[in-house]
Amino acid sequence: MQIKQIIGKAVNIQLTQPLKVTFGEIQSVESLMIKITTDTGLIGYGEACPFEPVTGESIETEKVALTAVSKAITGENPLCIERVHSLMDSQTVGHTALKAGIDIALYDLMGKAANLPIYQLLGGSDNQIHTDITISIDEPRKMANEAVDYVSKGFSALKVKTGIDQQSDEEAIREILNAVGNKALVKIDANQGWNAKQTIRILNEFQNTQLQIVEQPLPYWQHEENKVIRSAIMQDLMLDESVHTPSDAYQVISNGEADIVNIKLMKSAGIFGAEGINKVAEAAGIRCMIGCMAETRLGICAAAHFAAAHQNVAFCDLDSFLMFKEPDWLSGGFTNEGGLLTLSDKPGLGMTINI
Ligand SMILES: [Mg+2]
């Protein structure tokens, strides 16, 4: 089998309500859908969802990188995933979301060629995962009401965005913890918005509560301070923006900076890189979470297959699709009931895509 053609199509997806995080307020999302056609007629689909504050990519840069990368891998066997990644890397460094889009399409093709859903292709046996749900920054009382609403809908893990204003961050955490009691695990994600002293003080205020994980409180490059935080708080420290590659994971873990690593396919250049990060972490006794940027159901489906296949991926933050008016050209892959995603057993991603 040979890769015959690679097409990237930009799509605009509206959110049902605006999402506010430290990077700003998001109303709609642009994503690049990837379609790889082979000489056998098999077609694979992927998604390259750019997010400039984290990987430096936009739809425009993705299109430029796609032209270069396509030249290098057209004619290659899509089943030779390591070779294809190596050829992509030889063309351009970084551009991990674009590479993730191609990677996902290749895993879709591999699954279709093997007649296996991706989670089975990766050696997994379980077709279900639980995702948390994100509460974006708002008035503390509104955030607490939202938390109660999600818990009543079946979600047992909440991810609370913080990091803009310290005082309202603390108020929001307190209100949410009081409102949901012991019905949900609470993680907070400061998206690099705090310093080490603030982090230690805030986390120590909420010791022995359902607030059990703090994600990336510090700027991605502040490695030594992560160690200081980790030794001063009871909660687990999860790193997100600090870890893009297996080698980043090796460095932060061997430096004693993390209890949990947040993998995102758009940072790791897809499932191939995610497998590497998870293996490094697992070997060091560190658990992983799989997160997302603002992928549609397609990118989320790929991440859910990866998570379902691996026991060491202990947490899932795969909720972006819940915030979209889902397009009619994209369906299937999994069903969702209160955050329990059940994957389809159709080959590859098991999705219906018309692009
Ligand atoms: Mg994060």
Boltz pocket constraint, residues with backbone or C-beta under 6 A from the ligand:
constraints:
  - pocket:
      binder: B
      contacts: [[A, 189], [A, 191], [A, 215], [A, 216], [A, 240], [A, 241], [A, 262], [A, 291]]
      max_distance: 6.0
